[in-house]
Amino acid sequence: MARALPLIAHATAVVIWATTFVVSSSALAQMSPAVLTVVRFVLAVAVLVPLAARRPGLIATASSERHHPPFSQNRRHGDAVS
């Protein structure tokens, strides 16, 4: 069973990935691409936010300062490099 679990997970991902093409093409017949994009984003947020909320230390991670690579030096787009 331990060897079958990765294969089952992979097969499930392939089936889910493949069904999105069918669902998207039928949904585009009913709504505009912009509305479809918003609907997909809302569904993704509805699924991923509860999963992220269960993660320990989420608030601490979100509020901590991020490390910026030395090459960025917090420059804005278009600033000259000295």
Z-matrix of the N, CA and C atoms (Angstrom, degrees):
N
C 1 1.460
C 2 1.530 1 111.37
N 3 1.328 2 116.62 1 -32.63
C 4 1.462 3 120.03 2 -178.34
C 5 1.522 4 111.38 3 -64.73
N 6 1.326 5 117.24 4 -33.06
C 7 1.467 6 120.16 5 178.82
C 8 1.518 7 111.20 6 -79.12
N 9 1.324 8 117.11 7 -25.02
C 10 1.458 9 120.74 8 -178.01
C 11 1.521 10 112.20 9 -79.69
N 12 1.322 11 117.43 10 -25.82
C 13 1.466 12 120.37 11 -176.24
C 14 1.528 13 113.30 12 -59.52
N 15 1.341 14 120.23 13 -46.33
C 16 1.470 15 118.76 14 176.73
C 17 1.527 16 112.89 15 -62.65
N 18 1.315 17 117.11 16 -35.98
C 19 1.463 18 119.89 17 178.31
C 20 1.525 19 111.51 18 -67.16
N 21 1.310 20 116.58 19 -39.34
C 22 1.462 21 120.81 20 177.59
C 23 1.525 22 110.05 21 -65.60
N 24 1.332 23 116.77 22 -43.07
C 25 1.466 24 120.51 23 178.54
C 26 1.525 25 110.63 24 -62.67
N 27 1.320 26 116.89 25 -42.04
C 28 1.463 27 120.78 26 179.40
C 29 1.527 28 111.15 27 -65.07
N 30 1.327 29 116.44 28 -44.66
C 31 1.463 30 120.62 29 178.87
C 32 1.519 31 111.36 30 -62.55
N 33 1.318 32 116.94 31 -39.08
C 34 1.467 33 121.00 32 177.70
C 35 1.522 34 110.79 33 -63.77
N 36 1.338 35 116.88 34 -43.40
C 37 1.466 36 120.30 35 178.90
C 38 1.526 37 111.10 36 -63.44
N 39 1.323 38 117.07 37 -39.36
C 40 1.461 39 120.92 38 179.12
C 41 1.523 40 110.55 39 -64.72
N 42 1.316 41 117.26 40 -43.14
C 43 1.471 42 120.75 41 179.57
C 44 1.523 43 110.76 42 -64.41
N 45 1.327 44 116.86 43 -44.41
C 46 1.471 45 119.79 44 178.64
C 47 1.525 46 110.20 45 -62.77
N 48 1.336 47 116.89 46 -44.64
C 49 1.462 48 121.49 47 179.76
C 50 1.530 49 110.51 48 -60.65
N 51 1.331 50 116.95 49 -42.95
C 52 1.460 51 120.92 50 -177.32
C 53 1.527 52 112.18 51 -69.36
N 54 1.305 53 117.62 52 -34.83
C 55 1.471 54 119.55 53 -178.94
C 56 1.521 55 112.02 54 -70.46
N 57 1.322 56 117.93 55 -22.32
C 58 1.459 57 118.58 56 -179.99
C 59 1.527 58 111.68 57 -64.88
N 60 1.330 59 117.58 58 -30.74
C 61 1.462 60 119.74 59 178.21
C 62 1.523 61 111.14 60 -66.56
N 63 1.319 62 116.33 61 -42.74
C 64 1.461 63 120.58 62 179.44
C 65 1.524 64 110.40 63 -66.72
N 66 1.315 65 116.01 64 -45.71
C 67 1.468 66 120.74 65 -179.06
C 68 1.529 67 110.23 66 -65.27
N 69 1.323 68 117.18 67 -42.20
C 70 1.467 69 120.23 68 -179.44
C 71 1.522 70 111.90 69 -64.63
N 72 1.314 71 117.13 70 -42.56
C 73 1.467 72 118.81 71 -179.04
C 74 1.524 73 111.45 72 -66.95
N 75 1.325 74 117.81 73 -38.66
C 76 1.469 75 119.07 74 177.30
C 77 1.527 76 110.92 75 -72.29
N 78 1.334 77 117.88 76 -33.86
C 79 1.468 78 120.54 77 178.45
C 80 1.525 79 110.92 78 -69.65
N 81 1.334 80 117.41 79 -35.91
C 82 1.465 81 120.07 80 178.52
C 83 1.524 82 112.09 81 -66.51
N 84 1.316 83 117.07 82 -22.07
C 85 1.463 84 119.89 83 174.92
C 86 1.522 85 111.24 84 -72.89
N 87 1.328 86 116.40 85 -20.28
C 88 1.465 87 121.21 86 -176.68
C 89 1.537 88 113.45 87 -104.13
N 90 1.328 89 117.43 88 -26.35
C 91 1.466 90 120.30 89 -174.81
C 92 1.514 91 110.62 90 -142.61
N 93 1.317 92 115.49 91 167.48
C 94 1.465 93 120.52 92 -179.13
C 95 1.535 94 110.39 93 -77.22
N 96 1.329 95 117.41 94 161.40
C 97 1.465 96 119.94 95 177.99
C 98 1.538 97 112.71 96 -61.10
N 99 1.324 98 117.25 97 -33.71
C 100 1.468 99 120.12 98 179.18
C 101 1.527 100 110.97 99 -65.15
N 102 1.330 101 116.51 100 -43.97
C 103 1.465 102 120.01 101 179.47
C 104 1.526 103 109.93 102 -66.12
N 105 1.317 104 117.10 103 -40.37
C 106 1.455 105 120.82 104 178.09
C 107 1.527 106 110.93 105 -61.60
N 108 1.315 107 117.39 106 -40.09
C 109 1.460 108 121.41 107 178.17
C 110 1.518 109 110.95 108 -62.94
N 111 1.327 110 116.96 109 -44.36
C 112 1.467 111 120.84 110 178.96
C 113 1.526 112 110.41 111 -63.46
N 114 1.325 113 117.51 112 -43.34
C 115 1.461 114 121.03 113 179.67
C 116 1.526 115 110.64 114 -62.18
N 117 1.322 116 117.27 115 -43.39
C 118 1.466 117 120.60 116 179.04
C 119 1.524 118 110.96 117 -64.53
N 120 1.335 119 117.49 118 -39.07
C 121 1.461 120 120.84 119 178.83
C 122 1.524 121 110.50 120 -65.07
N 123 1.324 122 117.23 121 -44.13
C 124 1.471 123 121.41 122 -179.96
C 125 1.534 124 110.18 123 -62.84
N 126 1.324 125 117.19 124 -42.43
C 127 1.461 126 120.04 125 178.06
C 128 1.530 127 111.09 126 -63.47
N 129 1.322 128 116.68 127 -41.51
C 130 1.466 129 119.92 128 178.88
C 131 1.519 130 111.40 129 -63.41
N 132 1.323 131 117.07 130 -42.20
C 133 1.467 132 120.62 131 178.24
C 134 1.526 133 110.26 132 -64.20
N 135 1.333 134 116.37 133 -41.52
C 136 1.467 135 120.21 134 -179.33
C 137 1.527 136 111.61 135 -63.01
N 138 1.324 137 117.70 136 -29.93
C 139 1.463 138 120.89 137 179.54
C 140 1.529 139 111.27 138 -87.24
N 141 1.342 140 117.47 139 -43.16
C 142 1.461 141 120.39 140 -170.91
C 143 1.528 142 114.70 141 -82.11
N 144 1.321 143 118.65 142 -31.23
C 145 1.474 144 119.88 143 -179.20
C 146 1.532 145 111.54 144 -63.79
N 147 1.334 146 119.70 145 -46.74
C 148 1.467 147 117.18 146 176.29
C 149 1.530 148 113.66 147 -61.78
N 150 1.324 149 116.99 148 -35.50
C 151 1.464 150 119.26 149 176.34
C 152 1.521 151 111.47 150 -65.53
N 153 1.318 152 117.12 151 -40.91
C 154 1.465 153 120.71 152 178.90
C 155 1.516 154 111.20 153 -69.45
N 156 1.320 155 117.64 154 -34.03
C 157 1.461 156 120.97 155 -179.49
C 158 1.526 157 111.55 156 -66.38
N 159 1.319 158 116.94 157 -26.65
C 160 1.464 159 120.28 158 178.46
C 161 1.519 160 112.35 159 -77.28
N 162 1.310 161 117.17 160 -13.72
C 163 1.466 162 121.50 161 -177.57
C 164 1.522 163 110.15 162 -71.73
N 165 1.328 164 118.28 163 127.30
C 166 1.467 165 119.33 164 179.02
C 167 1.527 166 110.91 165 -67.70
N 168 1.311 167 116.31 166 139.71
C 169 1.455 168 121.87 167 177.62
C 170 1.512 169 114.54 168 77.72
N 171 1.321 170 118.12 169 18.25
C 172 1.460 171 120.72 170 -177.99
C 173 1.527 172 111.47 171 -63.18
N 174 1.325 173 117.40 172 -45.44
C 175 1.466 174 120.78 173 -178.47
C 176 1.524 175 110.54 174 -64.62
N 177 1.316 176 117.20 175 -42.46
C 178 1.468 177 120.37 176 179.18
C 179 1.523 178 110.94 177 -63.77
N 180 1.312 179 117.02 178 -40.05
C 181 1.464 180 120.89 179 179.47
C 182 1.523 181 110.63 180 -67.41
N 183 1.315 182 116.90 181 -42.55
C 184 1.461 183 120.75 182 -177.87
C 185 1.518 184 111.88 183 -68.75
N 186 1.325 185 117.92 184 -31.33
C 187 1.464 186 119.85 185 -176.52
C 188 1.529 187 113.05 186 -93.26
N 189 1.323 188 118.58 187 -8.25
C 190 1.462 189 120.08 188 -178.77
C 191 1.523 190 110.36 189 -76.44
N 192 1.333 191 114.86 190 155.02
C 193 1.458 192 119.69 191 177.42
C 194 1.516 193 108.80 192 -72.77
N 195 1.303 194 115.04 193 139.59
C 196 1.457 195 120.46 194 179.56
C 197 1.523 196 109.93 195 -87.57
N 198 1.310 197 115.83 196 146.87
C 199 1.459 198 120.57 197 175.11
C 200 1.520 199 108.30 198 -81.62
N 201 1.312 200 116.46 199 126.06
C 202 1.458 201 121.05 200 177.82
C 203 1.522 202 108.41 201 -100.27
N 204 1.316 203 117.93 202 134.35
C 205 1.466 204 119.53 203 178.00
C 206 1.524 205 110.64 204 -60.85
N 207 1.322 206 117.96 205 151.20
C 208 1.467 207 120.95 206 -175.74
C 209 1.522 208 113.33 207 -61.26
N 210 1.321 209 118.64 208 -26.07
C 211 1.454 210 119.51 209 -178.44
C 212 1.523 211 112.36 210 -75.23
N 213 1.331 212 118.93 211 -17.40
C 214 1.460 213 119.36 212 -178.30
C 215 1.527 214 111.61 213 -81.65
N 216 1.302 215 118.36 214 -44.59
C 217 1.459 216 125.14 215 179.49
C 218 1.528 217 112.04 216 44.26
N 219 1.331 218 115.38 217 33.98
C 220 1.463 219 122.54 218 176.26
C 221 1.527 220 113.18 219 54.38
N 222 1.314 221 117.53 220 35.26
C 223 1.462 222 120.68 221 177.58
C 224 1.511 223 109.99 222 -78.44
N 225 1.325 224 114.96 223 149.65
C 226 1.449 225 120.22 224 172.42
C 227 1.505 226 108.93 225 -86.86
N 228 1.315 227 115.48 226 160.10
C 229 1.465 228 120.46 227 177.95
C 230 1.517 229 109.72 228 -60.46
N 231 1.300 230 117.71 229 128.01
C 232 1.457 231 122.06 230 176.63
C 233 1.524 232 113.90 231 96.14
N 234 1.352 233 117.94 232 -9.49
C 235 1.459 234 118.92 233 178.37
C 236 1.513 235 109.75 234 -68.41
N 237 1.309 236 116.18 235 145.91
C 238 1.465 237 121.23 236 179.22
C 239 1.520 238 110.24 237 -73.25
N 240 1.316 239 115.44 238 145.85
C 241 1.465 240 121.14 239 177.24
C 242 1.511 241 107.13 240 -95.97
N 243 1.333 242 116.05 241 127.14
C 244 1.470 243 118.86 242 -178.91
C 245 1.497 244 112.17 243 -99.65
